[in-house]
């Protein structure tokens, strides 16, 4: 299979470019990514519409991937509790090679055909859960065989890849394909392919959380108050919604633990 993600860059002799030329050319390539993602919106929509009712019944969302793709899944999953106040077990990112692989390459981790399913079984995965395999090439054995095992066990699967005809597409009930073309630096899929994956993950998780009621209007009313910036943001949300002064808004926020809690308490006062 010809992999677009591995095909030669249309730019040559990068080492001879000035810094400005490098930046302009990288940026020119990056601007094509949102257009590729836009074409995949119907596929993304179908996956989100499958995930939401399962999560309403207690299901979870898993991401599996290796290398850059795995790290992107871990990052997206880790942002769900602070952003939406959701339990950490709602969205779980699993990377080939385990947590060490987030910072350091783990030799041959992505080549295992059995480890992904073993990693998922630790979580007692079941038919209410959804597993999204992330692989720019769409050929990573850890991800391909992980999704295959999920389907064999009646678990809904999705995928995010950047190669048409990739084996991963055949293992996903809800495949998502974003064809971003050759990378500026040949084969460096952390660039355009990684950006496309990040954009799609943002779209999936944010849409799911909104559908699950974790947002009011356009506000993160369940965000964790983990630093002064977020406390200040939350207090201003309460001010805007209630008309009270800043100090009272902050008091309500800290007393009831969230913007949602503060507004509920104020409304019942």
N, C-alpha and C positions, 0 to 999 in steps of 0.2 A: 504494500500500500504506500502510495506517495503521500508524505506528510507535508502539508503546507507549512506547518510550524517549523519544519526542519529545512525548508527550501531556502535557497540563497537570497540574501538581502539584495535589493535593487541598488544599493549604494556600495561603492567600491572604495578601497584605499582609505578607510576611516582614519587611519593613523596620520594621514596627510591633511586632514581637515583642521581648520581653526576651531577654537572652542565655540565661537559663534555659529559656525557652519554645523558643528555637531548638534548644538542645542536646537537650531532652527529645523534641522532635518528630523531629529527625534520628535520634536513637537508636531511636525507635519504628519508623521506617521501616527502619532497618538490621536490626532484629530479624526482619524478614520474609525477609531474604535467604537465610539457611541453610535455611529451609523450601522455598524455591524450588529451591535446589541439591539438596536431598534428593530431590525429585521426578525429578531428572535422573540419579540414581545408575545406573540400568540403562544409560543412554546412555554415561555415563562408563566404566562397566565394560566395555562392548563395545569402546570405543576402546582402553583399556589392554590388553585381551586381544589386540587386533590388533597393538599396538606391540611388546610384549615379545618375541615370537618373532622378529620382524624385527630387533630390536636384538641379540638373541643371535647372529644371523647376520652382524652387523656394520653393520646399518642405523643411521640417526640419526633424531633427532626435531627437526623444525623448527617454530618458531612464526613466523607472519607477521601483521602488524597495522599500524595507523596510529594516531597520537596516543596516547591513554591505553592503548588495547588493545595497541598495539605496545610501549609502554614496559613494560607488565605482562609481556609475553612475554620481553622482554630481561631483566627483573629475575629471572624464574623461571629462565631458562637460566643466568644468571650465578651463581646460587646452587648449581648442581649440583656444580661442581668442589670448592668449599670444604666443602660439606655431606657429599658422598658420595665425595670423592676421585676422581671420574670425570674422564676427559679432557674438555677444553672442547668438543671437536668432537662429543661424544655428543648434546648438546642445544644448539641454536643458535637464538637469537632475532634476527629480522630486522624492522626497523621502516622503514616508508615514509619516504624522505628520508635514510636512513642514520643514522650515529651522531649527527650534529648534531641530528637530530630528537628525540633523547632529552631534550635540554634546551630546544631552541628549535623552534617550529613551522616547518615547511618548506612554503612556499606550493605548493598544488596537488599535493603528493606523493601524497596518498591518492586522487587522482582518476585516476591513470595506470592504464590497462588492460593495460599490457605490462611495467611495471617490476618487479613482483613476480617474474615468471618469469625476467627477466634477473638479478635479485638471487639467485634460487635456483640458476640455472645456474652462477654463480660458484663454487658449492660442488660442482659436478659431481654434482648430485642424481641418484639412480637409484631403481629399483623397490624396493630394500630400505628406503628412507627413508619417513618419514611426515611429512606437513605438516599442521599445525593452523592454520586461519585464525581469528583472533580479531577480532570486530567486534560491538560492542554492538548497533548498528542492523541488522547483517546485510546492509547495502547498500553498504559501502565498495568502490569499484571495484578498488582495489589488491588487496584480499583476495579478493573474489568472482572476479575474472579470474585471480588467481594460483592459486586452487584449481582453476578450470576448466582451466587449462593443465596443472596437475599430473595431473588425471584423464585428459586427452588423451594424456599421456605415460606412463600406467600407474603413477602414483605414488599411494599410499594417502593419502586426505585425511580430516581431521576438522575440526570447527569448534566455536566457542563463541560463541553469540549470545543476545540477550535479546528478540528480536522474533519471534513466531509468523508463519509465512508469508514470512520473509525469504528473498531470493534465495540467500543464502549456504548455507542449509540444503540446497538442491538440488544444490550443488556438493560436498557432503561425503559420503564413504562412511559416516562415523560422525558424524552431527550431534549436537550437544549444545545443548539449548535450556533456558535458565533464565529464566522469566518473572517478573521482579522488580517489574513495574508502573512507574507514573510516578515520576520522581525528586522528591525534596523540593524541589529547585530545578529548575524545568522544563528538561528537556533536558540536564542536567548528568550525563552517563552515567559520569563518573569516580566517582560516588557509589555507588548501589546496584548498578548494572550492573557497574562496575569491581570492586566488592567480590565479586560473584558470580564474575566471571572469575578473580579472584585465588584464591578458594577452590577453584575447579575446577582451575586450574593446579597448585595445591598438591597436590590429590588425584591428578592424573595423574602428575606427575613423581615424587612420593614413592612412589606405588604401583609405578610402573615400576622405580625404583631398588631398592626392596625385592625385587621379583620377580627382578631381575638380580643379587641376592646382595650388594648394597652395604650391608646392615645385618645385624647379629647381635643376636638377642633384640630389644631396643628401643634399641640403641646405634648411634651413627654411628661405626663402627669404622674407617672409611676417611677420616674428615674430615681436612682439611689443618690442620696445626699452625701456623697463621699468626699467632697472637698468644698472649700469656701466659694469657689466659682459656681458650683451647682446649687449651693444653698442660696446664693444671691440670685441666681436665675429663677429658682423656685419661688423665692419670696416675691419677685417681680411678677411672676405668673399669678400668684395669689392676689397681689395688689390690683393687677389688671382685671381680674375676674370679679373682684369683690368691691373695689373702691376704697379699701382700708389703707391706712398709712403703712409705710415700709416696716417699721418695727413690729406692728401688730401682725402683719403678714408673715414676717419671719418667725414670730412667736408661734403662730398657728402651724406653720410649716414644720418647725422643729418639734412641737408638741405631738402632732399627729403623724409625723414621719414621712409624709409625701404631699405633693400638691393635691392629689386626689383626696387624700384624707383631710387636709386642711379645708378644701372647698366643701366637702361633705359635712364637716363639723360646723363650718360657718353657716351653711345653708340650713342646718338643723338647729342653729342657735336661736 
